[in-house]
């Protein structure tokens, strides 16, 4: 059986500023930057599709 799932998630990485926000039922995620050159924070985002939640993980040096 074919199942189609529509997931309302947008990953926006243009400015590298870590951000998670829900707007109009769509989860907007900016995971930041893993190098830390621009803002001094090394981050990635972990997305839980079942819960429609995301969290940041700080990347150690």
C-alpha positions in Angstrom: 0.0 0.0 0.0 1.3 3.4 -1.0 1.2 6.1 1.7 1.7 9.7 1.1 2.6 12.0 3.9 2.7 15.8 3.7 5.1 17.2 6.2 5.2 21.0 6.9 8.9 21.6 7.5 11.1 24.3 6.0 14.9 24.3 6.5 16.3 27.8 5.9 20.1 28.1 6.2 20.7 31.4 4.5 21.9 33.4 7.5 23.3 30.6 9.6 21.6 31.9 12.7 20.2 29.0 14.8 16.4 29.3 14.9 13.3 27.1 15.3 9.8 28.5 15.0 6.3 27.3 14.2 4.4 29.6 11.9 1.0 28.9 10.3 1.4 25.2 11.1 4.8 24.9 9.4 8.0 24.2 11.3 10.8 26.5 10.2 14.3 25.3 11.1 17.6 27.0 10.7 20.2 24.6 12.0 22.9 27.3 12.4 26.4 26.5 11.4 28.7 23.6 12.3 31.9 25.6 11.9 31.0 28.4 14.2 32.9 31.1 12.1 30.1 33.6 11.9 28.4 33.5 15.3 30.9 31.6 17.4 28.4 28.7 18.0 28.7 25.3 16.3 25.3 23.8 16.0 23.3 21.2 14.1 19.5 20.6 14.3 17.9 17.2 15.1 14.4 16.9 13.7 11.8 14.5 15.2 9.2 14.0 12.4 6.9 12.0 14.6 6.6 14.8 17.1 7.2 17.7 14.6 9.8 19.1 17.0 13.5 20.1 16.5 16.3 20.7 18.9 19.8 22.0 18.6 22.9 20.0 19.3 26.1 22.0 20.1 29.0 20.5 18.2 32.1 20.2 20.3 35.5 21.4 19.1 
